Amino acid sequence: MSIQLFFLAYAAVFTAEIVGDKLLYTTGVLATRYRTVPMMSGIVLAFMAKMAVAVAIGQAISTLPPLLIAAITLANATWIAWLLWPQHVTRNEAEPHHSTSEATVVSFASVFFTEWGDIGQVTAATLAAQMDAPVVVWFAAVAAMMTKAGVAATIGVEIRAWLARSASHRVLVYGGVMLMLVVGIVSAVETLNGGR
């Protein structure tokens, strides 16, 4: 594996993704709800799968109909918000314990089913086609995405600790639900307006 090629692809995907991407918010919300290891496990699996698709089918993902991408993104954000919604509004204020599998599945779905054909995927697809090194580009793209998710998760964990001292569990849950819905709506509108 060419180290120069790896760092070139890493820098290109990271730069493309870090500028104005909503995944930072999604990861931050997940980090306020779930433990870090299962959450990041789901996210890394999603990144691996999404970038494998990007590298495998190249530019074709950028031609997906915007309405389809917007609908999938909005449906996924709504599903995640529903999962975050409290099942029993009257339960005690103690922080709930979520299973590892729940955290992993919700985190995977939050990332995998949103923003198809986004700038990170298109960048990875283009680099794989140009450089004729799909495995190197795949590794670099996943590493770039994990760097971004790691930053967001770290911030989210810090916010979770601060919020746990400052607000009730109920307020946190409703805030997370509302943020997921807003992120979904903004993502869908941007997709329909060609701002992918």
N, C-alpha and C positions, 0 to 999 in steps of 0.2 A: 504494500500500500504506500503510495506516494504521500509523504507527510505534507508537502507543499500543497498538493491537491486537496488533501483533507482540510487543511486550515483555510484554503481559499473557499471551499464549499461551506465550511463551518461559518466563516465570517459573512458570506453572502446570505445564507439562510437566517442567521441570527439577526443581522441588520434588517433584513426584509421583515422579519417577524416582530422585532421589538418596537418598530415604529407604528404606533397606533393600533396594535392588535388587542382584541378583547380577551384573549386567553389569560392575560395577566389578572383580569378581574375574576374570571371563572375559577382559576386556581386559587386566588385569594379567598373567594367564598368557600370553596371546598376545604381549604385549610382551616377555616374557622369552625368547620363542622366535624371533620374527620381527623384521625391520627395520621401523622405524616407518612409513615412507611406504606400502609395499604393505599393511601391516596396516591402517592408517587408511583406505586406499582401499577395501578390502573392507568395513570397518565403515561408512563413509559411504554406500556403495551399499546396504548392508542397511538402514540407518536411513531412507534415502530411500524405499526400497520399502515397508518396514513402515509408515511414516507415511503414505505414499500410500494404502495399503490402509485404514488407520485413518480417514483423512479421507473416502475414497470410500464405505466401507460403514458408517461410523458405529458406532452402538452394537451392531450385529449381532455384531461380534467378541467382545464381552463375553459373548455367549450361547453361545460354542463350548463343547462338552462338556468339563468338566475332565479327564476320562480321556483324551480325544484330545490336549489340550494337554500333559498330563503325559507321555504316551507319546512325543510328538514331541520334547519337551524332553529326556527321558531318552535317547532314541535319538540325538539330535544330540550330547549331551554324551559319550556312549559313542563315537560316531564320531570326535569331535575327540580324545578320549583315545587312541583307536587310532592316529590320525594322528600324535600326539605320541610314541607308543611307539617306542623305538629299533628300527630295522630290523636293525641288527647290534650286538648287545650288546658285542662285543669290539673295536669300532672305537676309534680313538684318542680322547683326551679333548679334542681341539681343538674349538672351537665350529663346528658344521656350517654350511654355507652353504645356505640354502633359496632356491629360485627365487622371483622376484617373483610369478609367477602362483600358486604354491602358497600363499604368504603371503596373497595377496589372496583366493583362493577359500576357504581355511580360515577366515579372519577373517570373510568375508561369511557363510559358513554358520553360524559360531558365534553370530552375532548374529541373522541372518534366521530361522533355524529354531528359535529358543527364545523362550519367554515370550510367546506370542501372547495377546492379550487382557489384557496386563499393564496396570498403572496408567498408564503413559505413553501407550500406545495409546488406552486408554479416555478419558483426559483430552483427547488431541488430537481424538478422534472427537466427544466431547461439545462441545468448543469450536467445532469446525467446524460442527456442527449448530446450536449456539446463535447463533453470530456470523455465520453465512451468509457466511463468508470462507475457504473451504477452502485457497486458495493461501497466504494469509497464515499461517494456522494450520500448514500443512505446512512452510513455511519456518522458522517459529518452533520447531516441534517438532523438526525436523532439527537446527537450531542448538543447541537445548537438549541433545539427545542427543549431539551432537558435543562440546559442552563437557564433559559427563560423561565421554565416552570419552577426550578429550584429557587430562583430569586422571588418569584411570586409566592411560593409556598412559605418561604422564610418570612416574608412580610406578613403573610396571612396568619402564621403561627404567632407572631408578635402581636398582631392586631387581636387575635383570639384571646391571648393572655390579658391584654389591656381591657378588652370588652368584657371578659369574664369578671373583672374587678369593677367595671363601671356600669354594666347594664344587666338586666335580667335575661334569663334564657329565652323567654318568650319574645322579647324585643329583638334579640339576635336572630331567632328563627324567622320572624316576620321580615326583618331587614334583609336577610339572605334570600328569602323567597322573592321579595320585591326586586332586589338587585339582579337575580337570575332572569326574571321576566324583562327587566329593562335591557339587559345585555342581549337577550334574545331578540327583542324588538329592534334595537339599534342595529344589530348584525343583519337581520332580515331586510331592514330598510336600506342599509348600505349596499347589500348585495343587489337588491332590485334597482338601485340607482347607479350600479356599475362601479361601486367603490370597493370591490373585493380586494 
